[in-house]
């Protein structure tokens, strides 16, 4: 039991700045699927990654147990007025404050 607790304590942050129609999408999907088995996963969408907030199939990340945050400023710059309801509005300032809370940080650019 102690070993499972240790795995659950692992925290992963994936920062996505590439657009959701790039080749990264399936890689990201598979990575999130594996990492959610090992611990807590948060995805932070910024830059062109803000376009994920318009993609209904991105809900599969949430369904796997990942937390989905996006940079509201990046979304606004790209004319995105309202993100799909399974995304949480955030900012790169917030990212800079909580990034140290994660054991592993991966960037998709």
C-alpha positions as CSV (number, residue, x, y, z in Angstrom):
1,X,0.0,0.0,0.0
2,X,2.8,2.4,0.8
3,X,4.1,2.0,-2.7
4,X,0.8,3.0,-4.3
5,X,0.7,6.1,-2.1
6,X,4.2,7.1,-3.3
7,X,3.1,6.8,-6.9
8,X,-0.1,8.8,-6.3
9,X,2.1,11.6,-4.8
10,X,3.9,12.2,-8.2
11,X,2.8,15.5,-9.8
12,X,3.2,16.1,-13.5
13,X,2.7,19.5,-15.3
14,X,2.5,19.6,-19.1
15,X,2.7,23.0,-20.7
16,X,1.3,23.0,-24.2
17,X,2.0,25.9,-26.5
18,X,1.6,24.1,-29.8
19,X,-1.8,24.2,-31.6
20,X,-4.2,21.3,-31.1
21,X,-4.1,20.2,-34.7
22,X,-0.3,19.6,-34.7
23,X,1.2,16.1,-34.6
24,X,1.6,16.5,-30.9
25,X,-2.1,15.8,-30.1
26,X,-1.9,12.0,-30.2
27,X,1.5,12.0,-28.4
28,X,-0.1,14.2,-25.7
29,X,-3.1,12.0,-25.4
30,X,-0.9,8.9,-24.9
31,X,1.3,10.7,-22.5
32,X,-1.6,11.9,-20.3
33,X,-3.1,8.4,-20.4
34,X,0.1,6.9,-19.0
35,X,1.0,9.7,-16.5
36,X,-2.5,9.7,-14.9
37,X,-1.8,6.1,-13.9
38,X,1.3,7.3,-12.1
39,X,0.0,10.4,-10.4
40,X,-1.6,13.8,-10.7
41,X,-1.5,15.5,-14.1
42,X,-2.2,19.1,-14.9
43,X,-2.1,20.5,-18.5
44,X,-1.5,24.2,-19.0
45,X,-2.4,25.6,-22.4
46,X,-0.8,28.8,-23.5
47,X,0.1,30.6,-26.7
48,X,-1.4,28.6,-29.7
49,X,-2.2,25.8,-27.1
50,X,-5.2,28.1,-26.1
51,X,-6.9,26.7,-29.2
52,X,-7.4,23.4,-27.3
53,X,-10.1,25.3,-25.3
54,X,-12.3,25.1,-28.5
55,X,-11.7,21.4,-29.2
56,X,-14.5,19.3,-27.7
57,X,-12.5,16.0,-27.9
58,X,-9.9,17.6,-25.5
59,X,-12.4,16.5,-22.8
60,X,-10.7,13.1,-23.1
61,X,-7.8,14.6,-21.0
62,X,-10.3,15.6,-18.3
63,X,-12.0,12.2,-18.5
64,X,-8.6,10.6,-17.8
65,X,-8.3,12.6,-14.6
66,X,-6.1,15.5,-15.8
67,X,-6.7,19.1,-14.7
68,X,-7.0,21.5,-17.6
69,X,-5.8,25.1,-17.2
70,X,-5.4,27.7,-19.9
71,X,-3.9,31.2,-20.1
72,X,-6.9,33.6,-20.5
73,X,-4.6,36.2,-22.0
74,X,-3.4,33.8,-24.8
75,X,-7.1,32.9,-25.5
76,X,-8.1,36.5,-25.6
77,X,-5.2,37.4,-28.0
78,X,-6.5,34.6,-30.3
79,X,-10.1,35.8,-30.3
80,X,-11.4,33.0,-28.0
81,X,-14.2,34.5,-26.0
82,X,-15.3,31.4,-24.1
83,X,-13.5,28.2,-23.4
84,X,-15.3,24.9,-23.2
85,X,-16.6,24.4,-19.6
86,X,-14.1,21.6,-18.7
87,X,-11.2,24.1,-18.8
88,X,-10.2,26.4,-15.9
89,X,-9.1,30.0,-16.7
90,X,-5.6,30.8,-15.4
91,X,-2.6,32.9,-16.4
92,X,1.2,32.6,-17.0
93,X,1.6,34.5,-13.7
94,X,-0.3,31.8,-11.9
95,X,1.8,29.2,-13.7
96,X,5.0,30.9,-12.5
97,X,3.7,30.6,-8.9
98,X,2.7,27.0,-8.9
99,X,5.2,25.4,-11.3
100,X,7.5,24.5,-8.4
101,X,4.8,22.3,-6.9
102,X,5.3,19.7,-9.6
103,X,7.9,17.0,-9.7
104,X,8.1,16.8,-13.5
105,X,7.4,19.6,-16.1
106,X,7.1,18.7,-19.8
107,X,6.7,21.3,-22.5
108,X,5.0,20.8,-25.9
109,X,6.0,23.6,-28.2
